[in-house]
Amino acid sequence: MLLAGFHLSVRADPQLVWSEEFDGNSVNVNNWTFDIGNGSGGWGNNELEYYTTRPENLYVTNGLLHIVARQESYGGKNYTSAKLKTTGLFSKNTAASSSVQNYPKARAIGRRCG
């Protein structure tokens, strides 16, 4: 038998550190970057689609981001879509983290197995 105890403290007043409202007519490239292609450069996972930034696959209207997967031949693949990320555009001050975590302590009770 294994018993584990957890302790988690959360600050009562968490603060928003980032948001995106998609309030323009296009994706804000100051907030987002894109993966283009099928990931054959090391970031993919044998993707079936080819990622693009074309308006057929990615657009903003009425405060909503639209990512559209399409069945079409493009870049040697049978599907297209879009892939956005914030990598390299933001950093979060870890000193202002909204939680304190203590990882589990465990001890075994009972007969030795084996």
C-alpha positions as CSV (number, residue, x, y, z in Angstrom):
1,M,0.0,0.0,0.0
2,L,1.3,3.5,-0.8
3,L,0.1,6.6,0.9
4,A,0.8,10.0,-0.4
5,G,0.0,13.4,1.0
6,F,-0.3,16.6,-1.1
7,H,-0.2,20.2,-0.1
8,L,-1.2,23.0,-2.6
9,S,-1.6,26.6,-1.7
10,V,-3.2,29.0,-4.1
11,R,-3.1,32.8,-3.9
12,A,-6.6,34.2,-3.3
13,D,-6.3,36.9,-5.9
14,P,-4.7,35.5,-9.1
15,Q,-3.7,38.1,-11.7
16,L,-4.2,37.9,-15.4
17,V,-0.8,37.9,-17.0
18,W,-1.8,37.8,-20.7
19,S,-4.9,37.8,-22.9
20,E,-5.7,38.0,-26.6
21,E,-9.0,39.4,-27.6
22,F,-8.7,39.0,-31.4
23,D,-10.2,42.4,-31.9
24,G,-8.6,43.3,-35.2
25,N,-9.1,42.0,-38.7
26,S,-6.1,39.7,-38.7
27,V,-3.9,37.7,-36.2
28,N,-1.6,40.1,-34.3
29,V,1.9,38.9,-35.2
30,N,3.3,40.7,-32.1
31,N,1.4,38.0,-30.0
32,W,1.6,35.0,-32.3
33,T,4.0,33.1,-34.4
34,F,3.3,30.2,-36.8
35,D,4.6,26.8,-37.6
36,I,4.6,26.5,-41.4
37,G,4.9,23.1,-43.2
38,N,4.3,19.6,-42.0
39,G,6.8,19.5,-39.1
40,S,9.4,17.5,-41.0
41,G,12.1,19.9,-39.5
42,G,11.7,18.3,-36.1
43,W,8.6,19.8,-34.5
44,G,6.0,17.6,-36.2
45,N,4.5,14.2,-35.4
46,N,4.1,12.7,-38.8
47,E,1.5,15.3,-39.5
48,L,-1.2,14.6,-42.1
49,E,-1.8,18.3,-42.8
50,Y,0.4,21.1,-44.1
51,Y,0.2,24.2,-41.8
52,T,-0.2,27.5,-43.6
53,T,-1.0,31.2,-42.8
54,R,-3.4,31.4,-45.7
55,P,-6.7,33.1,-45.1
56,E,-8.4,29.8,-46.2
57,N,-7.0,28.3,-43.0
58,L,-6.7,31.2,-40.6
59,Y,-8.7,34.3,-40.1
60,V,-10.2,36.6,-37.5
61,T,-13.7,38.0,-37.5
62,N,-16.0,39.5,-34.8
63,G,-13.4,38.8,-32.0
64,L,-13.0,35.2,-32.9
65,L,-10.0,33.3,-34.2
66,H,-10.9,30.8,-36.9
67,I,-8.6,27.9,-37.7
68,V,-10.0,25.9,-40.6
69,A,-8.8,22.4,-41.6
70,R,-9.4,21.7,-45.3
71,Q,-9.2,18.6,-47.4
72,E,-7.0,19.7,-50.3
73,S,-3.7,18.8,-51.9
74,Y,-1.1,21.3,-50.7
75,G,2.7,21.0,-50.0
76,G,2.6,17.2,-50.6
77,K,-0.2,16.6,-48.0
78,N,-3.9,16.0,-48.4
79,Y,-5.0,18.5,-45.7
80,T,-4.2,22.0,-44.7
81,S,-4.7,23.8,-41.4
82,A,-2.9,26.5,-39.2
83,K,-0.8,26.2,-36.1
84,L,-0.2,29.3,-33.9
85,K,2.0,29.6,-30.8
86,T,3.5,32.3,-28.6
87,T,6.9,30.7,-28.3
88,G,9.7,33.3,-28.0
89,L,7.2,36.2,-27.8
90,F,6.5,36.4,-24.0
91,S,8.1,35.6,-20.7
92,K,6.4,35.2,-17.4
93,N,8.1,36.4,-14.2
94,T,8.2,33.1,-12.2
95,A,8.6,35.1,-9.0
96,A,5.1,36.3,-9.4
97,S,3.7,32.8,-9.7
98,S,0.1,32.4,-8.4
99,S,0.7,29.1,-6.6
100,V,3.0,27.4,-4.2
101,Q,3.5,23.7,-4.7
102,N,4.8,21.0,-2.3
103,Y,5.3,17.8,-4.1
104,P,3.9,14.5,-2.7
105,K,5.6,12.7,0.1
106,A,5.0,9.0,0.0
107,R,5.8,6.0,2.2
108,A,5.1,2.3,1.7
109,I,3.0,0.4,4.3
110,G,2.6,-3.3,4.2
111,R,4.5,-6.4,3.2
112,R,7.4,-6.3,0.9
113,C,6.5,-7.5,-2.6
114,G,8.7,-9.8,-4.6
